[in-house]
Amino acid sequence: VALNGSVYDLTEVTLYHTDQRKGVLAWAGRDATSMWDKIPGRFPSTNWMEFYVRPDAKIGKVGPEPEVDPAVQQLHDLEAELARLEGPSEEDIAAAQKPHQKGPVVSTGESEESRFPK
């Protein structure tokens, strides 16, 4: 998890403090700086880090973002906008409207009493 320009390995926290697991895993692999100290005492906050995280959990600094070619970024943005404007495909609509079918029920020919003795 990245916080305030540093990267932390919070695996140990998730193993030994299972009540804190959901909050940590929700931000795994992402930068949680925007949520810093929004809820004091909960992840991610100063109090939480002091209480749960050992100093050796800090494994490095966040590197700079790679440069993106403006033409590639514009192409990506246009493709995303086109997909949004087109909406779902016919296959997606058909799959969403199709009722969920369970697998076939296989009968062994045995009675319930013989399959589940008392």
KEFI-940176 format. One record per residue (C-alpha): residue number from 0; residue in three letters; chain; z, x, y. Coordinates in steps of 0.5 Angstrom, whole numbers, plus 2048, in hexadecimal, padded with zeros to 3 digits. Layout:
// residues N
   pos   code   unit     z     x     y
   NUM    Ala      A     Z     X     Y
...
// end
This chain:
// residues 118
   pos   code   unit     z     x     y
     0    Val      A   800   800   800
     1    Ala      A   7FE   803   807
     2    Leu      A   803   802   80C
     3    Asn      A   803   805   813
     4    Gly      A   7FE   80A   812
     5    Ser      A   802   80C   80B
     6    Val      A   800   80B   804
     7    Tyr      A   806   809   7FF
     8    Asp      A   806   808   7F8
     9    Leu      A   80B   802   7F7
    10    Thr      A   80A   802   7EF
    11    Glu      A   811   804   7EE
    12    Val      A   813   7FE   7F3
    13    Thr      A   80F   7F9   7EF
    14    Leu      A   812   7FC   7E8
    15    Tyr      A   81A   7FC   7EA
    16    His      A   81A   7F6   7EF
    17    Thr      A   816   7F0   7EC
    18    Asp      A   818   7EC   7F1
    19    Gln      A   814   7F0   7F6
    20    Arg      A   80E   7F0   7F2
    21    Lys      A   80A   7EB   7F5
    22    Gly      A   80A   7ED   7FC
    23    Val      A   808   7F4   7FA
    24    Leu      A   803   7F2   7F6
    25    Ala      A   800   7ED   7FB
    26    Trp      A   7FE   7F4   7FF
    27    Ala      A   7FD   7F9   7FA
    28    Gly      A   7F7   7FD   7FC
    29    Arg      A   7F7   7FA   803
    30    Asp      A   7FA   7FC   80A
    31    Ala      A   800   7F7   80B
    32    Thr      A   801   7FA   812
    33    Ser      A   7FF   7F4   815
    34    Met      A   805   7F0   812
    35    Trp      A   80A   7F6   813
    36    Asp      A   811   7F3   815
    37    Lys      A   80E   7EC   816
    38    Ile      A   814   7EA   811
    39    Pro      A   81A   7EE   812
    40    Gly      A   81D   7F0   80B
    41    Arg      A   816   7EE   807
    42    Phe      A   810   7F2   805
    43    Pro      A   80E   7F6   809
    44    Ser      A   813   7F7   80E
    45    Thr      A   818   7FD   811
    46    Asn      A   81E   7FA   80D
    47    Trp      A   81A   7F9   807
    48    Met      A   817   800   807
    49    Glu      A   81E   803   808
    50    Phe      A   821   7FF   802
    51    Tyr      A   81C   7FF   7FD
    52    Val      A   817   805   7FE
    53    Arg      A   819   80D   7FC
    54    Pro      A   816   812   801
    55    Asp      A   812   815   7FC
    56    Ala      A   80E   80E   7FB
    57    Lys      A   80A   810   801
    58    Ile      A   804   814   7FE
    59    Gly      A   7FF   815   804
    60    Lys      A   7FC   813   80A
    61    Val      A   7F7   80E   80B
    62    Gly      A   7F0   811   80C
    63    Pro      A   7EB   80F   811
    64    Glu      A   7E6   80A   810
    65    Pro      A   7DF   80C   80E
    66    Glu      A   7DA   80B   813
    67    Val      A   7D5   805   812
    68    Asp      A   7CE   805   814
    69    Pro      A   7CD   800   819
    70    Ala      A   7C7   7FD   815
    71    Val      A   7CA   7FD   80F
    72    Gln      A   7D0   7F9   812
    73    Gln      A   7CB   7F4   815
    74    Leu      A   7C8   7F3   80F
    75    His      A   7CE   7F2   80B
    76    Asp      A   7D0   7ED   811
    77    Leu      A   7CA   7E9   810
    78    Glu      A   7CA   7E9   809
    79    Ala      A   7D1   7E6   809
    80    Glu      A   7CF   7E1   80E
    81    Leu      A   7C9   7DF   80A
    82    Ala      A   7CD   7DE   804
    83    Arg      A   7D2   7D9   808
    84    Leu      A   7CC   7D5   80B
    85    Glu      A   7C9   7D4   804
    86    Gly      A   7CF   7D2   801
    87    Pro      A   7D0   7D2   7FA
    88    Ser      A   7CA   7D2   7F5
    89    Glu      A   7C8   7CC   7F0
    90    Glu      A   7CB   7D0   7EA
    91    Asp      A   7D2   7D1   7EE
    92    Ile      A   7D2   7C9   7F0
    93    Ala      A   7D0   7C7   7E9
    94    Ala      A   7D5   7CC   7E6
    95    Ala      A   7DA   7C9   7EB
    96    Gln      A   7D9   7C2   7E9
    97    Lys      A   7D8   7C3   7E1
    98    Pro      A   7DF   7C1   7DE
    99    His      A   7E3   7C6   7DA
   100    Gln      A   7E1   7C5   7D3
   101    Lys      A   7E6   7C8   7CE
   102    Gly      A   7E4   7CB   7C8
   103    Pro      A   7E3   7C7   7C1
   104    Val      A   7E9   7C5   7BE
   105    Val      A   7E9   7C8   7B7
   106    Ser      A   7EC   7C3   7B1
   107    Thr      A   7EF   7C7   7AB
   108    Gly      A   7EF   7C0   7A7
   109    Glu      A   7F7   7C1   7A6
   110    Ser      A   7FC   7BC   7A8
   111    Glu      A   801   7BD   7AE
   112    Glu      A   806   7BD   7A9
   113    Ser      A   803   7C3   7A5
   114    Arg      A   801   7C7   7AB
   115    Phe      A   808   7C6   7AE
   116    Pro      A   80E   7C5   7A8
   117    Lys      A   814   7C3   7AA
// end
